[in-house]
């Protein structure tokens, strides 16, 4: 019995912590994910409606920037200004020219209506650039021939392939206590069991134990954790082969976020129900912070100064810039002469 006595605190800790983990892992993510999928579907339908009904009008003051999602159809780009739309025009004719002065009249994926409205199907980064519409018309009151050229800057963009980092704090045992490392191993296992079916893994990127002097509570110890989410490419490829509808990265990462948030919320609820002594290590309610980390595909980057109307978009890199890997910004490169360059090769 004497040999068993020193092990009693450890056994008590493992039993209590095991019960907590069982309660947390026993939760189902189905309710959360059903809501999330409905929310995502609703937003996607709303975005589609907005895109289908949108119009872009030219300006006398300068170039109008237009952002078109990769592989989507462009908004209807009108060869008109607000003033011209309200004028009666006699015998108007419209001419559209694309990047490098190419005439757009007979391009297969481009439609120009009799009223000069331009739409482009299946927009790609190569179609980015300056588009100029010239309108010729007679002014009914003066019978004089007039012309006006309007300039539009079309940019392809993509949604960021983002991920999340999580930060949380735990009350801990003494910073040199082995209970803390045991807890971290159990936590790492639990989190990865939580998201394994989504083709992601979660690592404990940083773990710091600090001693705090708390008013009226004396000395306490806290673990400050940073968790990172990593894509398991092979697992995702296997999922995509079976069902392309389940292949959306951003949808899957949102499921990860909801599950992790529910995991910590469940811990807080479980601890509140414990009467008596809490385990040596337990989650501090309300300390979970979710940090979104954006990544752009090669050839794209974010620039809130140049593209304030699409600040959260990954916009195609302009000539003179490039991006490789999964950076978030386009870098300067004099040898990058096309839109969407992915490297900077100098001879």
C-alpha positions in Angstrom: 0.0 0.0 0.0 2.9 2.3 0.8 4.4 1.8 -2.7 1.0 2.5 -4.3 0.4 5.8 -2.3 2.9 8.0 -4.3 1.1 7.0 -7.5 -2.4 8.0 -6.2 -2.1 11.7 -7.4 -1.1 10.6 -10.8 -3.8 8.0 -11.0 -6.4 10.6 -9.9 -5.1 13.0 -12.5 -5.3 10.4 -15.3 -8.8 9.3 -14.3 -10.2 12.8 -14.2 -8.4 13.9 -17.3 -9.4 10.7 -19.1 -13.0 11.4 -18.2 -12.7 14.9 -19.6 -11.1 13.7 -22.9 -13.8 11.0 -23.3 -16.5 13.6 -22.9 -14.8 15.9 -25.4 -14.1 13.2 -28.0 -17.5 11.8 -27.5 -19.1 14.9 -28.9 -20.4 14.8 -32.5 -19.5 17.4 -35.1 -22.5 16.6 -37.2 -24.7 19.4 -35.9 -22.0 22.0 -36.3 -21.1 20.8 -39.8 -24.7 20.7 -41.0 -25.1 24.3 -40.0 -21.7 25.2 -41.6 -22.6 23.5 -44.9 -26.0 25.3 -45.0 -24.3 28.6 -44.3 -21.6 28.0 -46.9 -24.2 26.9 -49.5 -26.3 30.0 -48.8 -23.3 32.4 -49.2 -22.3 30.6 -52.4 -25.7 31.1 -53.9 -25.8 34.7 -52.9 -22.4 35.4 -54.5 -23.5 33.7 -57.7 -26.7 35.8 -57.8 -24.6 39.0 -57.2 -22.2 38.0 -60.0 -24.9 37.2 -62.5 -26.7 40.5 -62.0 -23.7 42.9 -61.6 -22.9 45.7 -64.0 -19.8 47.8 -64.4 -20.1 51.4 -65.7 -17.2 53.4 -67.2 -15.9 56.7 -65.9 -14.7 60.0 -67.4 -12.2 60.4 -64.6 -9.9 57.4 -65.4 -9.6 53.7 -65.5 -12.2 51.5 -63.8 -10.8 48.4 -62.1 -12.8 45.2 -62.5 -12.1 42.0 -60.5 -13.2 38.7 -62.0 -12.9 35.4 -60.3 -10.8 32.8 -62.0 -12.9 30.6 -64.4 -16.0 32.7 -63.7 -18.0 34.8 -66.2 -17.3 38.5 -65.9 -19.9 41.1 -64.9 -21.6 43.0 -67.7 -19.1 45.8 -68.6 -21.0 48.7 -70.1 -19.5 50.9 -72.8 -21.1 53.9 -71.1 -20.8 56.5 -68.3 -23.6 57.4 -66.0 -24.2 60.5 -68.1 -24.3 58.6 -71.4 -26.8 56.1 -70.0 -29.3 58.9 -69.6 -28.7 60.4 -73.1 -30.4 59.7 -76.4 -27.7 58.6 -78.8 -28.0 58.5 -82.6 -26.4 55.7 -84.6 -24.0 54.6 -81.8 -21.2 52.2 -82.7 -19.0 50.4 -80.2 -15.5 49.0 -80.6 -13.8 46.9 -77.9 -10.0 46.2 -77.8 -8.3 44.0 -75.2 -4.7 43.8 -73.9 -2.1 44.7 -76.5 -4.8 46.3 -78.7 -6.4 43.0 -79.8 -9.8 43.5 -81.4 -12.4 41.5 -79.4 -15.2 41.3 -82.0 -14.6 37.6 -83.0 -13.2 36.0 -79.8 -15.0 32.8 -79.0 -15.4 33.4 -75.2 -16.3 37.1 -75.5 -19.7 38.5 -76.2 -20.4 42.1 -77.2 -24.0 43.2 -77.4 -25.5 45.8 -79.8 -25.5 48.3 -77.0 -21.7 47.7 -76.4 -21.9 45.6 -73.3 -19.0 43.2 -72.9 -19.0 39.9 -71.1 -16.2 37.3 -70.9 -16.7 33.7 -70.1 -14.2 31.4 -68.3 -12.0 34.3 -67.3 -8.3 33.4 -66.8 -5.2 35.2 -65.6 -4.0 35.5 -69.3 -7.0 37.7 -70.0 -6.1 40.2 -67.4 -5.1 43.7 -68.6 -6.4 46.9 -70.1 -9.6 46.9 -72.1 -10.7 50.0 -74.0 -14.1 50.7 -75.4 -14.6 53.5 -77.9 -18.1 54.7 -78.7 -19.0 56.8 -81.7 -22.4 58.6 -81.9 -24.2 61.6 -83.2 -25.6 64.1 -80.7 -29.2 64.5 -81.7 -29.3 68.2 -80.8 -26.2 69.2 -82.7 -26.0 66.4 -85.3 -22.2 66.4 -84.6 -20.2 63.2 -84.5 -18.8 62.5 -81.1 -16.5 59.8 -79.7 -15.5 58.7 -76.2 -13.0 56.1 -75.1 -13.4 54.4 -71.8 -10.7 52.3 -70.1 -11.2 49.3 -67.8 -8.5 47.3 -66.0 -9.6 43.7 -65.7 -7.9 41.5 -63.1 -8.3 37.8 -62.5 -8.5 36.8 -58.8 -8.8 33.7 -56.6 -10.1 33.2 -53.1 -7.2 32.7 -50.6 -6.4 29.1 -49.7 -6.3 29.9 -46.0 -5.6 27.9 -42.9 -5.9 28.6 -39.2 -3.7 28.9 -36.1 -5.2 28.5 -32.6 -3.9 29.9 -29.4 -5.1 28.7 -26.0 -4.1 28.8 -22.3 -4.2 26.1 -19.7 -3.8 26.2 -15.9 -0.8 23.9 -15.4 1.2 22.1 -12.8 4.6 23.4 -11.8 6.5 24.3 -15.0 9.0 21.5 -14.4 6.3 18.9 -13.6 6.0 15.8 -15.9 2.2 16.1 -15.8 2.5 19.0 -18.3 4.3 16.9 -21.0 1.9 14.0 -20.4 -1.0 16.4 -20.9 0.4 17.8 -24.2 0.8 14.3 -25.6 -2.8 13.5 -24.8 -4.0 16.8 -26.2 -2.1 16.3 -29.4 -3.6 12.8 -29.9 -7.1 14.1 -29.1 -6.9 17.0 -31.6 -5.6 14.8 -34.4 -8.3 12.2 -33.8 -10.8 15.0 -34.1 -9.7 16.1 -37.7 -8.1 12.9 -39.2 -11.1 12.3 -41.5 -10.8 15.8 -43.0 -7.2 15.2 -44.3 -5.6 17.6 -41.8 -3.2 17.2 -38.9 -2.7 19.6 -36.0 0.6 20.2 -34.4 1.5 21.9 -31.1 3.7 24.5 -32.7 4.7 26.3 -29.5 4.3 25.4 -25.8 5.5 27.8 -23.1 5.0 27.5 -19.4 5.0 30.7 -17.3 4.8 31.5 -13.6 2.2 34.1 -12.8 1.7 36.0 -9.5 -2.1 36.5 -9.3 -3.6 38.9 -6.8 -5.4 37.1 -4.0 -4.5 33.7 -5.6 -0.7 33.6 -5.2 1.6 31.8 -7.6 0.0 30.0 -10.5 1.4 28.3 -13.6 0.0 28.5 -17.1 0.7 26.9 -20.4 0.5 29.1 -23.5 -0.1 27.0 -26.6 0.0 27.7 -30.3 -1.6 25.1 -32.6 -1.0 24.9 -36.3 -3.2 23.1 -38.9 -1.5 21.2 -41.7 -2.9 19.7 -44.9 -2.3 16.0 -45.5 -1.9 16.1 -49.3 -2.0 12.4 -49.8 -5.1 12.0 -47.7 -6.8 14.8 -49.6 -5.9 13.3 -53.0 -7.5 10.0 -51.9 -10.7 11.9 -50.9 -10.7 13.9 -54.2 -10.5 10.7 -56.2 -13.6 9.3 -54.5 -15.7 12.5 -54.5 -14.7 15.9 -56.1 -17.5 17.6 -54.2 -15.7 16.9 -51.0 -12.4 18.4 -52.4 -13.0 22.1 -51.5 -10.0 23.1 -49.3 -11.7 26.2 -47.8 -14.9 24.2 -46.9 -12.8 21.5 -45.2 -10.7 24.0 -43.2 -13.9 25.6 -41.9 -15.0 22.2 -40.6 -11.6 21.9 -38.8 -12.2 25.3 -37.2 -15.7 24.5 -36.1 -14.5 21.2 -34.6 -11.6 22.7 -32.7 -13.8 25.5 -31.3 -16.4 22.9 -30.2 -13.6 20.9 -28.6 -12.4 23.7 -26.4 -16.0 24.8 -25.6 -16.8 21.3 -24.5 -13.7 21.3 -22.2 -14.9 24.5 -20.6 -18.4 23.0 -20.1 -16.9 19.8 -18.6 -14.7 21.6 -16.2 -17.6 23.7 -14.9 -19.5 20.5 -14.0 -16.6 19.1 -11.9 -17.2 19.4 -8.2 -14.2 19.4 -6.0 -10.5 19.4 -7.1 -9.8 20.1 -10.7 -7.0 18.2 -12.6 -3.5 19.7 -12.5 -3.9 20.9 -16.1 -7.1 22.4 -17.4 -8.3 24.8 -20.1 -8.9 28.4 -19.1 -12.3 29.3 -20.5 -12.4 32.1 -23.0 -8.7 32.1 -23.9 -9.0 30.4 -27.3 -8.0 32.7 -30.2 -8.5 31.8 -33.8 -6.0 33.4 -36.3 -6.7 33.1 -40.0 -3.6 32.7 -42.1 -4.1 33.4 -45.8 -2.1 31.9 -48.7 -2.3 32.6 -52.4 -1.6 30.3 -55.3 1.6 30.9 -57.3 1.1 33.9 -59.6 -1.3 35.7 -57.3 -1.0 38.0 -54.3 -2.8 40.3 -51.9 -2.3 44.1 -52.1 -4.8 46.2 -50.2 -3.2 49.5 -51.4 -3.3 48.6 -55.1 -6.6 46.7 -54.9 -8.6 48.2 -52.0 -11.9 47.0 -53.5 -10.6 43.4 -53.5 -8.3 43.6 -50.4 -9.0 40.1 -49.3 -8.6 38.6 -52.8 -5.6 36.9 -54.2 -5.2 39.1 -57.3 -3.1 38.1 -60.3 0.4 39.5 -60.2 0.9 42.3 -62.8 3.8 42.4 -65.2 7.0 43.4 -63.3 6.0 41.2 -60.3 5.7 37.5 -59.6 4.9 35.1 -56.7 6.1 31.5 -56.2 5.1 29.0 -53.6 2.2 30.1 -51.5 3.2 33.6 -50.6 0.7 36.3 -49.9 2.3 39.2 -51.9 3.6 39.7 -55.4 7.4 40.4 -55.5 9.1 42.8 -57.9 10.9 41.3 -60.9 11.9 43.2 -64.0 11.9 40.1 -66.1 8.4 39.1 -65.3 6.6 40.3 -68.4 3.2 38.5 -68.2 0.3 38.5 -65.8 0.5 35.7 -63.2 4.3 35.0 -63.4 5.3 32.3 -60.9 9.1 32.7 -61.0 11.7 35.4 -61.8 14.4 34.0 -64.0 17.3 36.4 -64.9 19.9 35.6 -67.5 
